[in-house]
């Protein structure tokens, strides 16, 4: 799914730093200067390795870059990827529907107490999710209920 993604030299530097510190395999890296964060999509089963014991790797990267580090576990399955992207929010259900015009949309049902976490401050987690769903699975819109 990541075949059409091109990295900037800045993203390549972040990937090299991340992989050298964590030993995790990075599938994607998005540098969000506006929010002061770097988002990494790592291979399945490598989130624990990427975070490190007690969050050590994340803390090291945040100190070195001055940016918040976010890690999402990749999945070939769009519904599972969406669940991974919304962690730690408890996702009850992900429905992906193809509309008559051929465009896909996803409706994500989260536990009501986790809705704020899923959407994020000023909707930034929801925006991140929409961006990633479109980037990997050509899902045009994601709605969190």
C-alpha positions in Angstrom: 0.0 0.0 0.0 2.9 2.4 0.6 4.2 2.1 -3.0 3.3 5.6 -4.1 4.7 7.4 -1.1 7.7 9.7 -1.7 9.8 11.0 1.3 11.4 14.4 1.5 15.0 14.6 2.7 13.8 15.9 6.0 11.5 12.8 6.4 14.4 10.5 5.5 16.5 12.0 8.2 13.8 11.4 10.8 13.3 7.8 9.6 17.1 7.2 9.8 17.2 8.6 13.4 14.1 6.7 14.5 15.4 3.4 13.1 18.8 3.8 14.6 17.4 4.5 18.1 14.5 2.1 18.1 15.5 -0.7 15.7 11.9 -0.7 14.5 11.1 -0.8 10.7 9.4 2.5 9.6 6.9 2.2 6.7 6.0 5.9 6.7 7.0 9.2 8.3 5.0 12.4 8.3 6.6 15.6 9.8 3.8 17.9 11.0 5.6 21.2 11.6 2.3 23.0 12.3 1.5 20.7 15.3 5.2 20.2 16.2 5.0 16.4 15.9 6.4 13.5 13.8 4.2 10.6 13.0 5.7 7.2 12.2 3.9 4.2 10.8 5.8 1.1 11.9 5.5 -2.5 10.7 3.0 -4.8 12.4 4.1 -6.0 15.8 6.8 -3.4 16.2 5.1 -0.8 18.3 6.6 -2.1 21.5 10.1 -2.1 20.1 9.6 1.4 18.8 8.4 2.8 22.1 11.0 1.1 24.2 10.9 0.0 27.8 9.0 2.7 29.8 8.8 4.9 26.7 12.6 5.3 26.7 12.9 5.5 22.8 10.1 8.1 22.5 11.6 10.3 25.3 15.0 10.1 23.6 13.6 11.1 20.2 11.5 13.9 21.7 14.6 15.3 23.4 16.7 15.1 20.3 14.1 16.6 17.9 12.1 18.9 20.1 8.9 17.4 18.6 6.2 15.1 19.9 6.6 11.6 18.5 3.6 9.5 17.5 3.6 5.8 16.5 1.0 3.9 14.7 1.1 0.2 13.9 0.5 -0.6 10.2 -2.0 -3.2 9.1 -3.0 -4.4 5.7 -6.6 -4.4 7.0 -8.1 -0.9 6.8 -10.4 -1.4 9.8 -7.5 -2.7 12.0 -5.3 0.2 10.8 -8.0 2.7 11.8 -8.3 1.1 15.2 -4.5 1.3 15.6 -4.5 4.9 14.6 -7.0 5.8 17.2 -5.3 4.1 20.1 -5.6 4.6 23.1 -9.3 5.2 22.4 -11.5 2.1 22.6 -13.0 1.5 19.2 -16.2 -0.5 19.2 -16.6 -0.9 15.4 -15.3 0.3 12.1 -17.6 0.1 9.1 -16.1 0.8 5.6 -18.7 1.5 2.9 -18.3 2.1 -0.8 -20.7 4.7 -2.0 -22.3 4.5 -5.5 -19.8 6.9 -6.9 -17.0 4.4 -6.0 -15.6 6.4 -3.1 -15.2 4.7 0.2 -16.0 6.2 3.6 -15.4 4.8 7.1 -17.7 5.2 10.1 -15.9 4.6 13.4 -17.9 3.9 16.6 -15.9 4.6 19.7 -16.7 4.3 23.4 -18.5 7.5 24.4 -15.9 8.2 27.1 -13.1 8.0 24.6 -14.7 10.2 21.9 -12.6 13.2 23.0 -9.4 11.2 22.8 -10.4 9.9 19.4 -11.2 13.3 18.0 -8.3 15.1 19.7 -7.8 18.7 20.6 -9.3 20.9 17.8 -10.0 17.7 15.9 -6.3 17.0 15.1 -6.5 13.2 15.7 -9.5 12.9 13.5 -7.7 14.9 10.8 -4.6 12.7 11.1 -6.8 9.7 10.7 -8.5 11.0 7.6 -5.2 11.8 6.1 -3.8 8.3 6.8 -7.0 6.5 5.7 -6.8 8.3 2.3 -3.1 7.8 2.0 -3.2 4.1 2.5 -6.6 2.9 1.7 -8.2 5.6 -0.6 -10.9 6.1 2.0 -12.3 9.6 1.2 -13.7 10.4 4.6 -13.8 9.1 8.2 -16.5 9.9 10.6 -16.1 9.3 14.4 -19.4 8.6 16.3 
